[in-house]
Amino acid sequence: MQLSLHADYALRVLIYVGTRPQATVRTQDISDAYGISKHHLVRVVQTLGQHGYLQVHPGRSGGIALARPPAEIRLGQVVRHAEPNLRLVECFDRETNTCPIAPACGLKSMLSDALESFLTALDRYTLADVLTSAAQPRLESLLRIHPTM
């Protein structure tokens, strides 16, 4: 199983913004830190803003900030919002399914259970768990964030 880039980037954006709790962050700074497309990040930021994870301040002097404390941002919920069509196999989508054994196959229910277990496990963790005081300095260093910024 692999998360889409949209979900991966959503988690990365939250980590970056979470390392700067007192600041408004520019999307360009996140793009530069991770070496990923600003265009793609704009869509990710929109998703995170729509679901209440980020405050988005548009415009030239705008930026983004966390909309709630890191301890209230559950990773499983972020993945659910960033991956609204999370499906492990073709038969998860009735409209596009072409598998001829789907009506008799028990695999779909087993994979559904596994997917729900994965998301439930992520729900046990918050952004605060990622941003522990021990991890914070290393994250700032790797992302080239200076604490005085």
C-alpha positions as CSV (number, residue, x, y, z in Angstrom):
1,M,0.0,0.0,0.0
2,Q,1.2,3.5,-0.8
3,L,-0.3,6.8,0.0
4,S,-0.7,9.3,-2.8
5,L,1.6,12.2,-3.1
6,H,-1.3,14.4,-2.0
7,A,-1.6,12.6,1.4
8,D,2.2,12.4,1.7
9,Y,2.6,16.1,1.1
10,A,-0.4,16.9,3.4
11,L,1.5,15.3,6.3
12,R,4.7,17.0,5.3
13,V,3.0,20.4,5.2
14,L,1.6,19.9,8.6
15,I,5.0,18.9,10.0
16,Y,6.7,21.9,8.5
17,V,4.0,24.3,9.7
18,G,4.0,22.6,13.1
19,T,7.7,23.4,13.5
20,R,6.8,27.1,13.2
21,P,3.8,27.4,15.7
22,Q,4.2,31.2,16.1
23,A,4.7,32.0,12.4
24,T,2.8,32.4,9.2
25,V,4.6,30.2,6.7
26,R,4.8,30.8,2.9
27,T,4.1,27.9,0.6
28,Q,7.3,28.7,-1.3
29,D,9.3,28.0,1.9
30,I,7.7,24.6,2.2
31,S,8.3,23.9,-1.5
32,D,12.0,24.9,-1.1
33,A,12.5,22.9,2.1
34,Y,11.1,19.6,0.6
35,G,12.1,20.2,-3.0
36,I,8.6,19.7,-4.3
37,S,6.3,21.6,-6.7
38,K,4.7,24.8,-5.2
39,H,1.8,24.2,-7.7
40,H,1.1,20.8,-6.1
41,L,1.5,22.2,-2.6
42,V,-1.1,24.9,-3.3
43,R,-3.7,22.1,-3.9
44,V,-2.6,20.3,-0.7
45,V,-2.8,23.5,1.3
46,Q,-6.4,24.0,-0.1
47,T,-7.4,20.5,1.1
48,L,-5.9,21.1,4.6
49,G,-7.6,24.5,4.8
50,Q,-11.0,23.1,3.7
51,H,-10.8,20.5,6.5
52,G,-9.8,23.0,9.2
53,Y,-6.2,22.0,9.7
54,L,-4.7,25.2,8.3
55,Q,-5.6,28.9,8.4
56,V,-4.9,30.1,4.9
57,H,-4.1,33.8,4.4
58,P,-4.1,34.4,0.6
59,G,-2.1,37.1,-1.1
60,R,1.4,38.4,-1.5
61,S,2.0,38.9,2.2
62,G,-0.2,35.9,3.2
63,G,0.8,32.4,4.3
64,I,-0.5,29.5,6.3
65,A,-0.6,28.5,9.9
66,L,-2.0,25.7,12.0
67,A,-5.7,26.2,12.6
68,R,-5.7,24.1,15.7
69,P,-3.1,22.7,18.2
70,P,-0.9,19.8,17.0
71,A,-2.4,17.6,19.7
72,E,-5.8,18.0,18.1
73,I,-4.7,16.9,14.6
74,R,-5.1,13.1,14.3
75,L,-3.0,11.6,11.5
76,G,-5.6,9.1,10.5
77,Q,-8.1,11.9,9.9
78,V,-5.6,13.8,7.8
79,V,-5.0,10.8,5.6
80,R,-8.8,10.2,5.3
81,H,-9.2,13.8,4.2
82,A,-6.3,13.8,1.8
83,E,-7.2,10.4,0.4
84,P,-11.0,10.5,0.0
85,N,-10.9,7.6,-2.5
86,L,-8.5,5.4,-0.6
87,R,-8.9,2.0,-2.1
88,L,-6.5,-0.9,-2.0
89,V,-7.9,-2.8,-4.9
90,E,-10.1,-2.2,-7.9
91,C,-13.2,-3.7,-6.4
92,F,-13.4,-1.0,-3.7
93,D,-14.9,1.2,-6.4
94,R,-18.2,-0.2,-7.7
95,E,-18.3,2.2,-10.6
96,T,-14.9,1.3,-12.1
97,N,-14.7,-2.3,-10.9
98,T,-14.1,-4.9,-13.7
99,C,-13.1,-7.8,-11.5
100,P,-15.3,-10.8,-12.5
101,I,-15.0,-12.6,-9.1
102,A,-16.0,-9.6,-7.0
103,P,-19.5,-10.9,-6.2
104,A,-18.1,-14.1,-4.7
105,C,-14.7,-12.9,-3.4
106,G,-14.1,-12.5,0.3
107,L,-10.9,-10.7,-0.1
108,K,-12.6,-7.2,-0.3
109,S,-13.9,-7.5,3.3
110,M,-10.5,-8.6,4.5
111,L,-8.7,-5.8,2.8
112,S,-11.3,-3.3,4.1
113,D,-10.6,-4.6,7.7
114,A,-6.9,-4.1,7.1
115,L,-7.4,-0.6,5.7
116,E,-9.5,0.4,8.7
117,S,-6.9,-1.1,11.1
118,F,-4.2,1.0,9.3
119,L,-6.3,4.2,9.7
120,T,-7.3,3.4,13.3
121,A,-3.6,2.9,14.1
122,L,-2.8,6.3,12.6
123,D,-5.7,7.8,14.7
124,R,-3.8,7.0,17.8
125,Y,-1.2,9.5,16.8
126,T,-1.3,13.3,16.5
127,L,0.9,15.9,14.9
128,A,2.1,16.6,18.4
129,D,3.5,13.1,18.5
130,V,5.5,13.8,15.4
131,L,6.7,17.1,16.7
132,T,8.2,15.9,20.0
133,S,10.7,18.2,21.7
134,A,13.4,15.6,20.9
135,A,12.5,15.6,17.2
136,Q,11.9,19.4,16.8
137,P,15.6,20.5,16.6
138,R,16.4,17.8,14.1
139,L,13.3,18.6,11.9
140,E,14.3,22.3,12.0
141,S,17.8,21.4,10.9
142,L,16.7,19.1,8.1
143,L,14.1,21.5,6.8
144,R,16.6,24.4,7.1
145,I,14.4,26.3,9.5
146,H,16.1,28.6,11.9
147,P,14.3,28.9,15.3
148,T,14.7,32.7,15.1
149,M,12.7,32.9,11.8
